[in-house]
Each structure stands twice: as structure tokens, then as C-alpha cells.
Amino acid sequence: MGLCLEVHDLAISKYVAGREKDLEFTAELARHAMTEPSTLRQRLRDTDVSPELRTIVQARIRRDFHSKGR
């Protein structure tokens, strides 16, 4: 039996890690409409991170969806 992360959960972990390869990955998820910004924002609210990191992740999500108008 295999277990797979739900795509929004995976994306949040990548946004939090913040490595260049992770941010390229999240940008591609957004570009291919594999994630929704509203779901990402909800998952971020449910994630235990510092207020400073939460602000950074929010900006990363906005950046990925800004060019798409989402």
C-alpha cells in the first residue's frame, strides 16, 4: 500500500522549506493549475509556523498566483 500527500499539503511543506528547487516546484504547480490559492491559504492557517514564516509563505503564494490573476 502506498501513501501520497495531497497536493496542497505537499505545496505548503515546499513553501515552508523555501529552497530554490521547492519554490520552482510550487510555481509549476500553480502554473499548471494543480493548486488553488484559497486552499493553500487555508492549509497555511492550519500549519504551525512562526508569524514571520507565515508572512513569508503568504508572499510566496501570492507571487506564484499573481501572474495568473488568481
N, C-alpha and C positions, 0 to 999 in steps of 0.2 A: 504494500500500500504506500503510495506517495502522498506527501502533503505539499501544498503550494500556497504561498502567500497571496492574498487578494491584492490586486494591482495598486490600490490606493495605500494599503498598509506598506507595501514594498516601497512605493514612491516616498512616503513620509520618512521611512528609515534612510533613504538615499538623501533627501533634503537635509535631514539632521546630520548625517555624516559629512556632507558638504565637500567631498573630494571632487576634483575636476571631472573624473570619469562618472561619478554619481550624478553630477549636475548636467552633464551631457545626456545621460540616460533619462533623467526626468524631463529634460527639454524635448527629447524624442517621444517620450510617452505623450506629452501634451500635443506635440505637432501631429501625431497620428491619432489624436482624439481617443486615446486609451485611458485617460484620466479626466475627471471633471473637477474644476476648481472648488466648487461648493463642497464636494465630498472630501477633497483634500483639506479644506479649512476645518471641516467637522472632525476629521481624524486628528488634525493638529491640536484642536481643542481637547481631545481625549488623550493626548500624549503628554507624559510627564517630562517637561523640559523647562529650563530656566526661562524667565521672562525675556532675557536678552536673546537667547537662541530662538525663542518663539518669534520674536520680531524679525530675526534674520530669515527664518524659514518662510514667514509670511511674504517677505520681499522676494524670495526665490520663487515662490508660487506665482506671485504677480508677474514677475519677469517672464516666466515660461508661458503665461497666457496673455500677456499684454499685446503681443503682435497679432494674436488671433481674435482680439476683441472679446474675450471670454472673461 
